[in-house]
Amino acid sequence: MIAAAAVLAQGGPVIPNFGRGDECARSNGKFCLHWFLDNFDNRFLPRVVEHIEMTLIAVSIGFVIAFSAALLVHRWPRGELWFANLASIFYTIPSIAYFQIMVAVTGIGWTTIEIALISYTLLILFRNTLTGLHGVPPETLDAAEGMGLTRRQMLTRVELPLAMPAIIAGVRVATVTTISLATVAAFITPLGLGAPIFSAIQTGANTDFIAAGVLAILLALIADLVIVVAQRLLSPWQRARGGAT
Amino acid sequence: MSDLLNFYVDNASLLLEKSVATLSIAALGLAIALLLALPSGVWLGHRHAGSFLSINISNAFRALPSLALIAIGLGLIGLSLINIELALVALAVPPILTNSYTAVDGVDPDAVDAARGMGMRDRQVLTKVELPLSWPLIFAGIRTASVYIIATTPLAALAGGGGLGDIIVNQPTYHLVGVIAATIVVVVLAFAVDGLLGLVQRAVTPRGLALPKELQTIVPAADTATTAA
């Protein structure tokens, strides 16, 4: 920032953050690899880390809420429609509006971002947990009951393991969705990979646009892949059966 | 609350104009996604081939953050309608493709056998048996896609302009009350379009084929099938 101010003080038109050298950066080329590599450590890497943090916090808290709600509803089915409808409404609120509206309530910062991101994870995680629990065959439950398992044991030893693929499918969709929505959070404060994007909307810096866009896509694809691998490890019987269909 | 009402009264024509723009941006995105995803999903389902392909294409599209696509578009081609449409199509393809594939692929084989036994040609089997039985699930996918699209259309304001997003991203001009007012319109539009498509869904569902309750909520659970990498 100080360096940028010094350059500005010398006068002459300067594209912000494009201080030094590099012909490509000065002429605002489509993608300046050199400039990108030079600035990766201070301009993009911290944003990637923030993006991962935002996503992990939102999906974890969202999971705790949605999972508990699903367990409650599993026992007392009346709440299902109530929770699903509430969570559906969040889904239709454009994220760019939601972040701004939450700023009026909780101010600018992480809390606001997380509240918005968590609300978007609820529907998917809730519905998938419930779908998984409902999908357990009645014969299996009868067998478990016949073996003398208590309700609690049935849940932890039979129902939850069998519901695991559906639950993880939900975590997977929730995670990539959160990574996508987290880019919009930078509209209110420069955190995450949206920050270079919104900065570029002001400056027109093409490399910022493309670098941040590609990094966000890579992050989502990698997260997706990691969860698939985790799913394979957590439900080995599926692999033995030749995969879910 | 009265501020909100005043905003609606004072800006009725602006909101109407922006709503029409939002709907047309959304409709274009949905149309392109339908053209791409519906025939491919139906065809793959009819052949009972390519479950791997359709599921993986869906998963890959799902992992494309809308704003990232818009940003790349802005970097490569600058302000343009193409940016937002690209993002909207990426959102809408997975539910339409997955559902049309799953629906047609899952048609009761006995029904298909009976149709063939009656002397129907391949094309007739598709149009007279498989498609009618698949419409409910296909429409569920289209409804989900339309909700995703409408909720995301405001990002168009960053990508070249147009629609209610112009109000939502311009808090300095329209104040928080304007942002909230435009947001409510977006939510209402999403529910209205979903409801309208729900009526169509009911109309195209063959009599005698009960619509499962599960398909009627705004965003159905992600299919476990999506986990098959």
Contacts between the chains, C-beta under 8 A, distances in Angstrom:
chain1	res1	chain2	res2	distance
A	30	B	75	6.4
A	30	B	76	6.3
A	31	B	75	7.2
A	84	B	217	5.9
A	85	B	217	8.0
A	88	B	217	6.6
A	88	B	218	4.3
A	88	B	219	6.4
A	89	B	187	7.0
A	91	B	147	6.7
A	91	B	151	6.7
A	91	B	218	6.7
A	91	B	219	5.6
A	92	B	147	6.0
A	92	B	150	7.3
A	92	B	151	5.2
A	92	B	186	7.2
A	92	B	187	4.7
A	92	B	190	4.0
A	92	B	191	6.5
A	92	B	218	7.3
A	93	B	151	6.9
A	93	B	183	6.2
A	93	B	186	7.5
A	93	B	187	5.9
A	94	B	151	5.2
A	94	B	152	6.9
A	94	B	153	7.6
A	94	B	154	4.2
A	94	B	155	7.6
A	94	B	165	7.4
A	94	B	168	6.5
A	94	B	183	6.4
A	94	B	186	5.5
A	95	B	151	7.8
A	96	B	154	5.6
A	96	B	155	6.3
A	96	B	157	7.9
A	96	B	158	8.0
A	96	B	165	7.1
A	96	B	168	5.9
A	96	B	169	6.3
A	97	B	154	6.5
A	97	B	168	4.7
A	97	B	179	5.8
A	97	B	180	7.7
A	97	B	182	7.2
A	97	B	183	4.0
A	97	B	186	7.2
A	98	B	183	7.7
A	100	B	168	7.5
A	100	B	171	6.0
A	100	B	176	7.2
A	100	B	179	5.4
A	101	B	176	7.3
A	101	B	179	6.6
A	101	B	180	6.1
A	101	B	183	6.8
A	104	B	176	5.5
A	123	B	219	5.8
A	124	B	219	7.4
A	124	B	221	7.6
A	124	B	222	6.2
A	127	B	217	7.7
A	127	B	219	7.4
A	127	B	220	7.2
A	127	B	221	4.0
A	127	B	222	7.8
A	128	B	221	5.0
A	128	B	222	5.8
A	130	B	221	7.5
A	131	B	221	4.2
A	131	B	224	7.6
A	132	B	224	7.6
A	135	B	224	7.7
A	165	B	224	5.2
A	165	B	227	5.4
A	166	B	221	7.2
A	166	B	224	4.9
A	168	B	227	6.4
A	169	B	222	5.0
A	169	B	223	7.2
A	169	B	224	5.4
A	169	B	226	5.4
A	169	B	227	4.5
A	170	B	221	7.2
A	170	B	222	5.9
A	172	B	222	7.6
A	172	B	226	7.3
A	172	B	227	7.0
A	173	B	62	6.7
A	173	B	222	4.5
A	173	B	226	7.2
A	176	B	62	5.5
A	176	B	63	4.7
A	176	B	65	8.0
A	177	B	62	7.8
A	179	B	63	7.9
A	179	B	65	6.0
A	180	B	64	7.7
A	180	B	65	3.5
A	180	B	66	5.8
A	180	B	67	7.1
A	180	B	68	7.4
A	181	B	65	7.9
A	183	B	65	5.2
A	183	B	66	7.9
A	183	B	67	4.1
A	183	B	68	6.0
A	183	B	71	8.0
A	184	B	67	5.6
A	184	B	155	7.4
A	187	B	169	7.3
A	193	B	68	7.5
A	194	B	67	6.2
A	197	B	67	6.2
A	197	B	68	7.8
A	197	B	71	4.4
A	200	B	71	7.1
A	200	B	74	7.2
A	200	B	75	7.5
A	201	B	74	7.4
A	201	B	158	6.1
A	206	B	74	7.9
A	206	B	75	4.3
A	206	B	76	7.7
A	207	B	75	7.4
A	208	B	75	7.7
A	209	B	71	4.4
A	209	B	72	6.5
A	209	B	74	4.9
A	209	B	75	3.2
A	210	B	71	7.2
A	210	B	72	5.5
A	210	B	75	4.0
A	210	B	76	7.0
A	212	B	68	7.3
A	212	B	71	5.8
A	213	B	67	7.8
A	213	B	68	4.1
A	213	B	69	6.9
A	213	B	70	7.8
A	213	B	71	3.7
A	213	B	72	3.9
A	213	B	75	6.9
A	214	B	68	7.4
A	214	B	72	6.7
A	216	B	65	4.7
A	216	B	67	7.3
A	216	B	68	3.8
A	216	B	71	7.8
A	217	B	63	7.1
A	217	B	64	5.8
A	217	B	65	6.5
A	217	B	68	5.0
A	217	B	69	7.8
A	220	B	63	4.0
A	220	B	64	7.0
A	220	B	65	5.8
A	220	B	68	7.8
A	221	B	60	7.4
A	221	B	63	4.9
A	223	B	63	7.7
A	224	B	59	6.5
A	224	B	62	7.7
A	224	B	63	4.8
A	228	B	227	7.1
A	228	B	229	4.5
A	231	B	227	5.6
A	232	B	229	8.0
A	243	B	228	5.1
A	244	B	224	5.4
A	244	B	225	6.6
A	244	B	227	5.8
A	244	B	228	5.5
A	245	B	51	7.2
A	245	B	225	6.1
A	245	B	228	6.7
